[in-house]
Amino acid sequence: MKIAVAILIILLLIIGSLVITVSAETKATTTVSTPDLVGIWNGTAVGHTKVDGFVEFDSVTYNITEQKGQAFTGAKEYLKKDGKSYNESFSGIVDDDGTIYLVDYVAGVIIGKMNNDNELKLKYFEDGLDMKALLITLSRENV
């Protein structure tokens, strides 16, 4: 009986170590997939600026023109209250956890996430004389 218990314990230890080894190897070989962000993203923005007060932008477009791995670049276009269209270029990265970071070439930092393959939720921050905080919601344009 003691031999049978000893054999059972040894078998359980062997099986347990195999399960741990396979689990560790599975985690080690899992690769993170970088989302493809290239395309035209349209949407809206709401927030507050020092110059204009509370604002709503009915037309915001982010055109991500090029992506290499986790880095990307493009330009954004938006209509301001004065009726004029404004353009700004940006550079960005997407982190392993899917967090998106953008910086405008003039000023401003954007942090966001993909809600799904076709929707971005971004938070824009700019300090200085024209400080602003905006919440931007974008959907990928169907091609």
GIJORA-V583720 format. One record per run of one state. SS is the DSSP state (hx for helix, st for strand, lp for the rest). FROM is the first residue (numbers start at 0). TO is the last residue. If there is no record, write none. Layout:
ss=SS from=FROM to=TO
ss=SS from=FROM to=TO
//
This chain:
ss=lp from=0 to=0
ss=hx from=1 to=28
ss=lp from=29 to=37
ss=st from=38 to=48
ss=lp from=49 to=51
ss=st from=52 to=67
ss=lp from=68 to=69
ss=st from=70 to=78
ss=lp from=79 to=83
ss=st from=84 to=93
ss=lp from=94 to=97
ss=st from=98 to=103
ss=lp from=104 to=107
ss=st from=108 to=115
ss=lp from=116 to=117
ss=st from=118 to=125
ss=lp from=126 to=130
ss=st from=131 to=139
ss=lp from=140 to=142
//
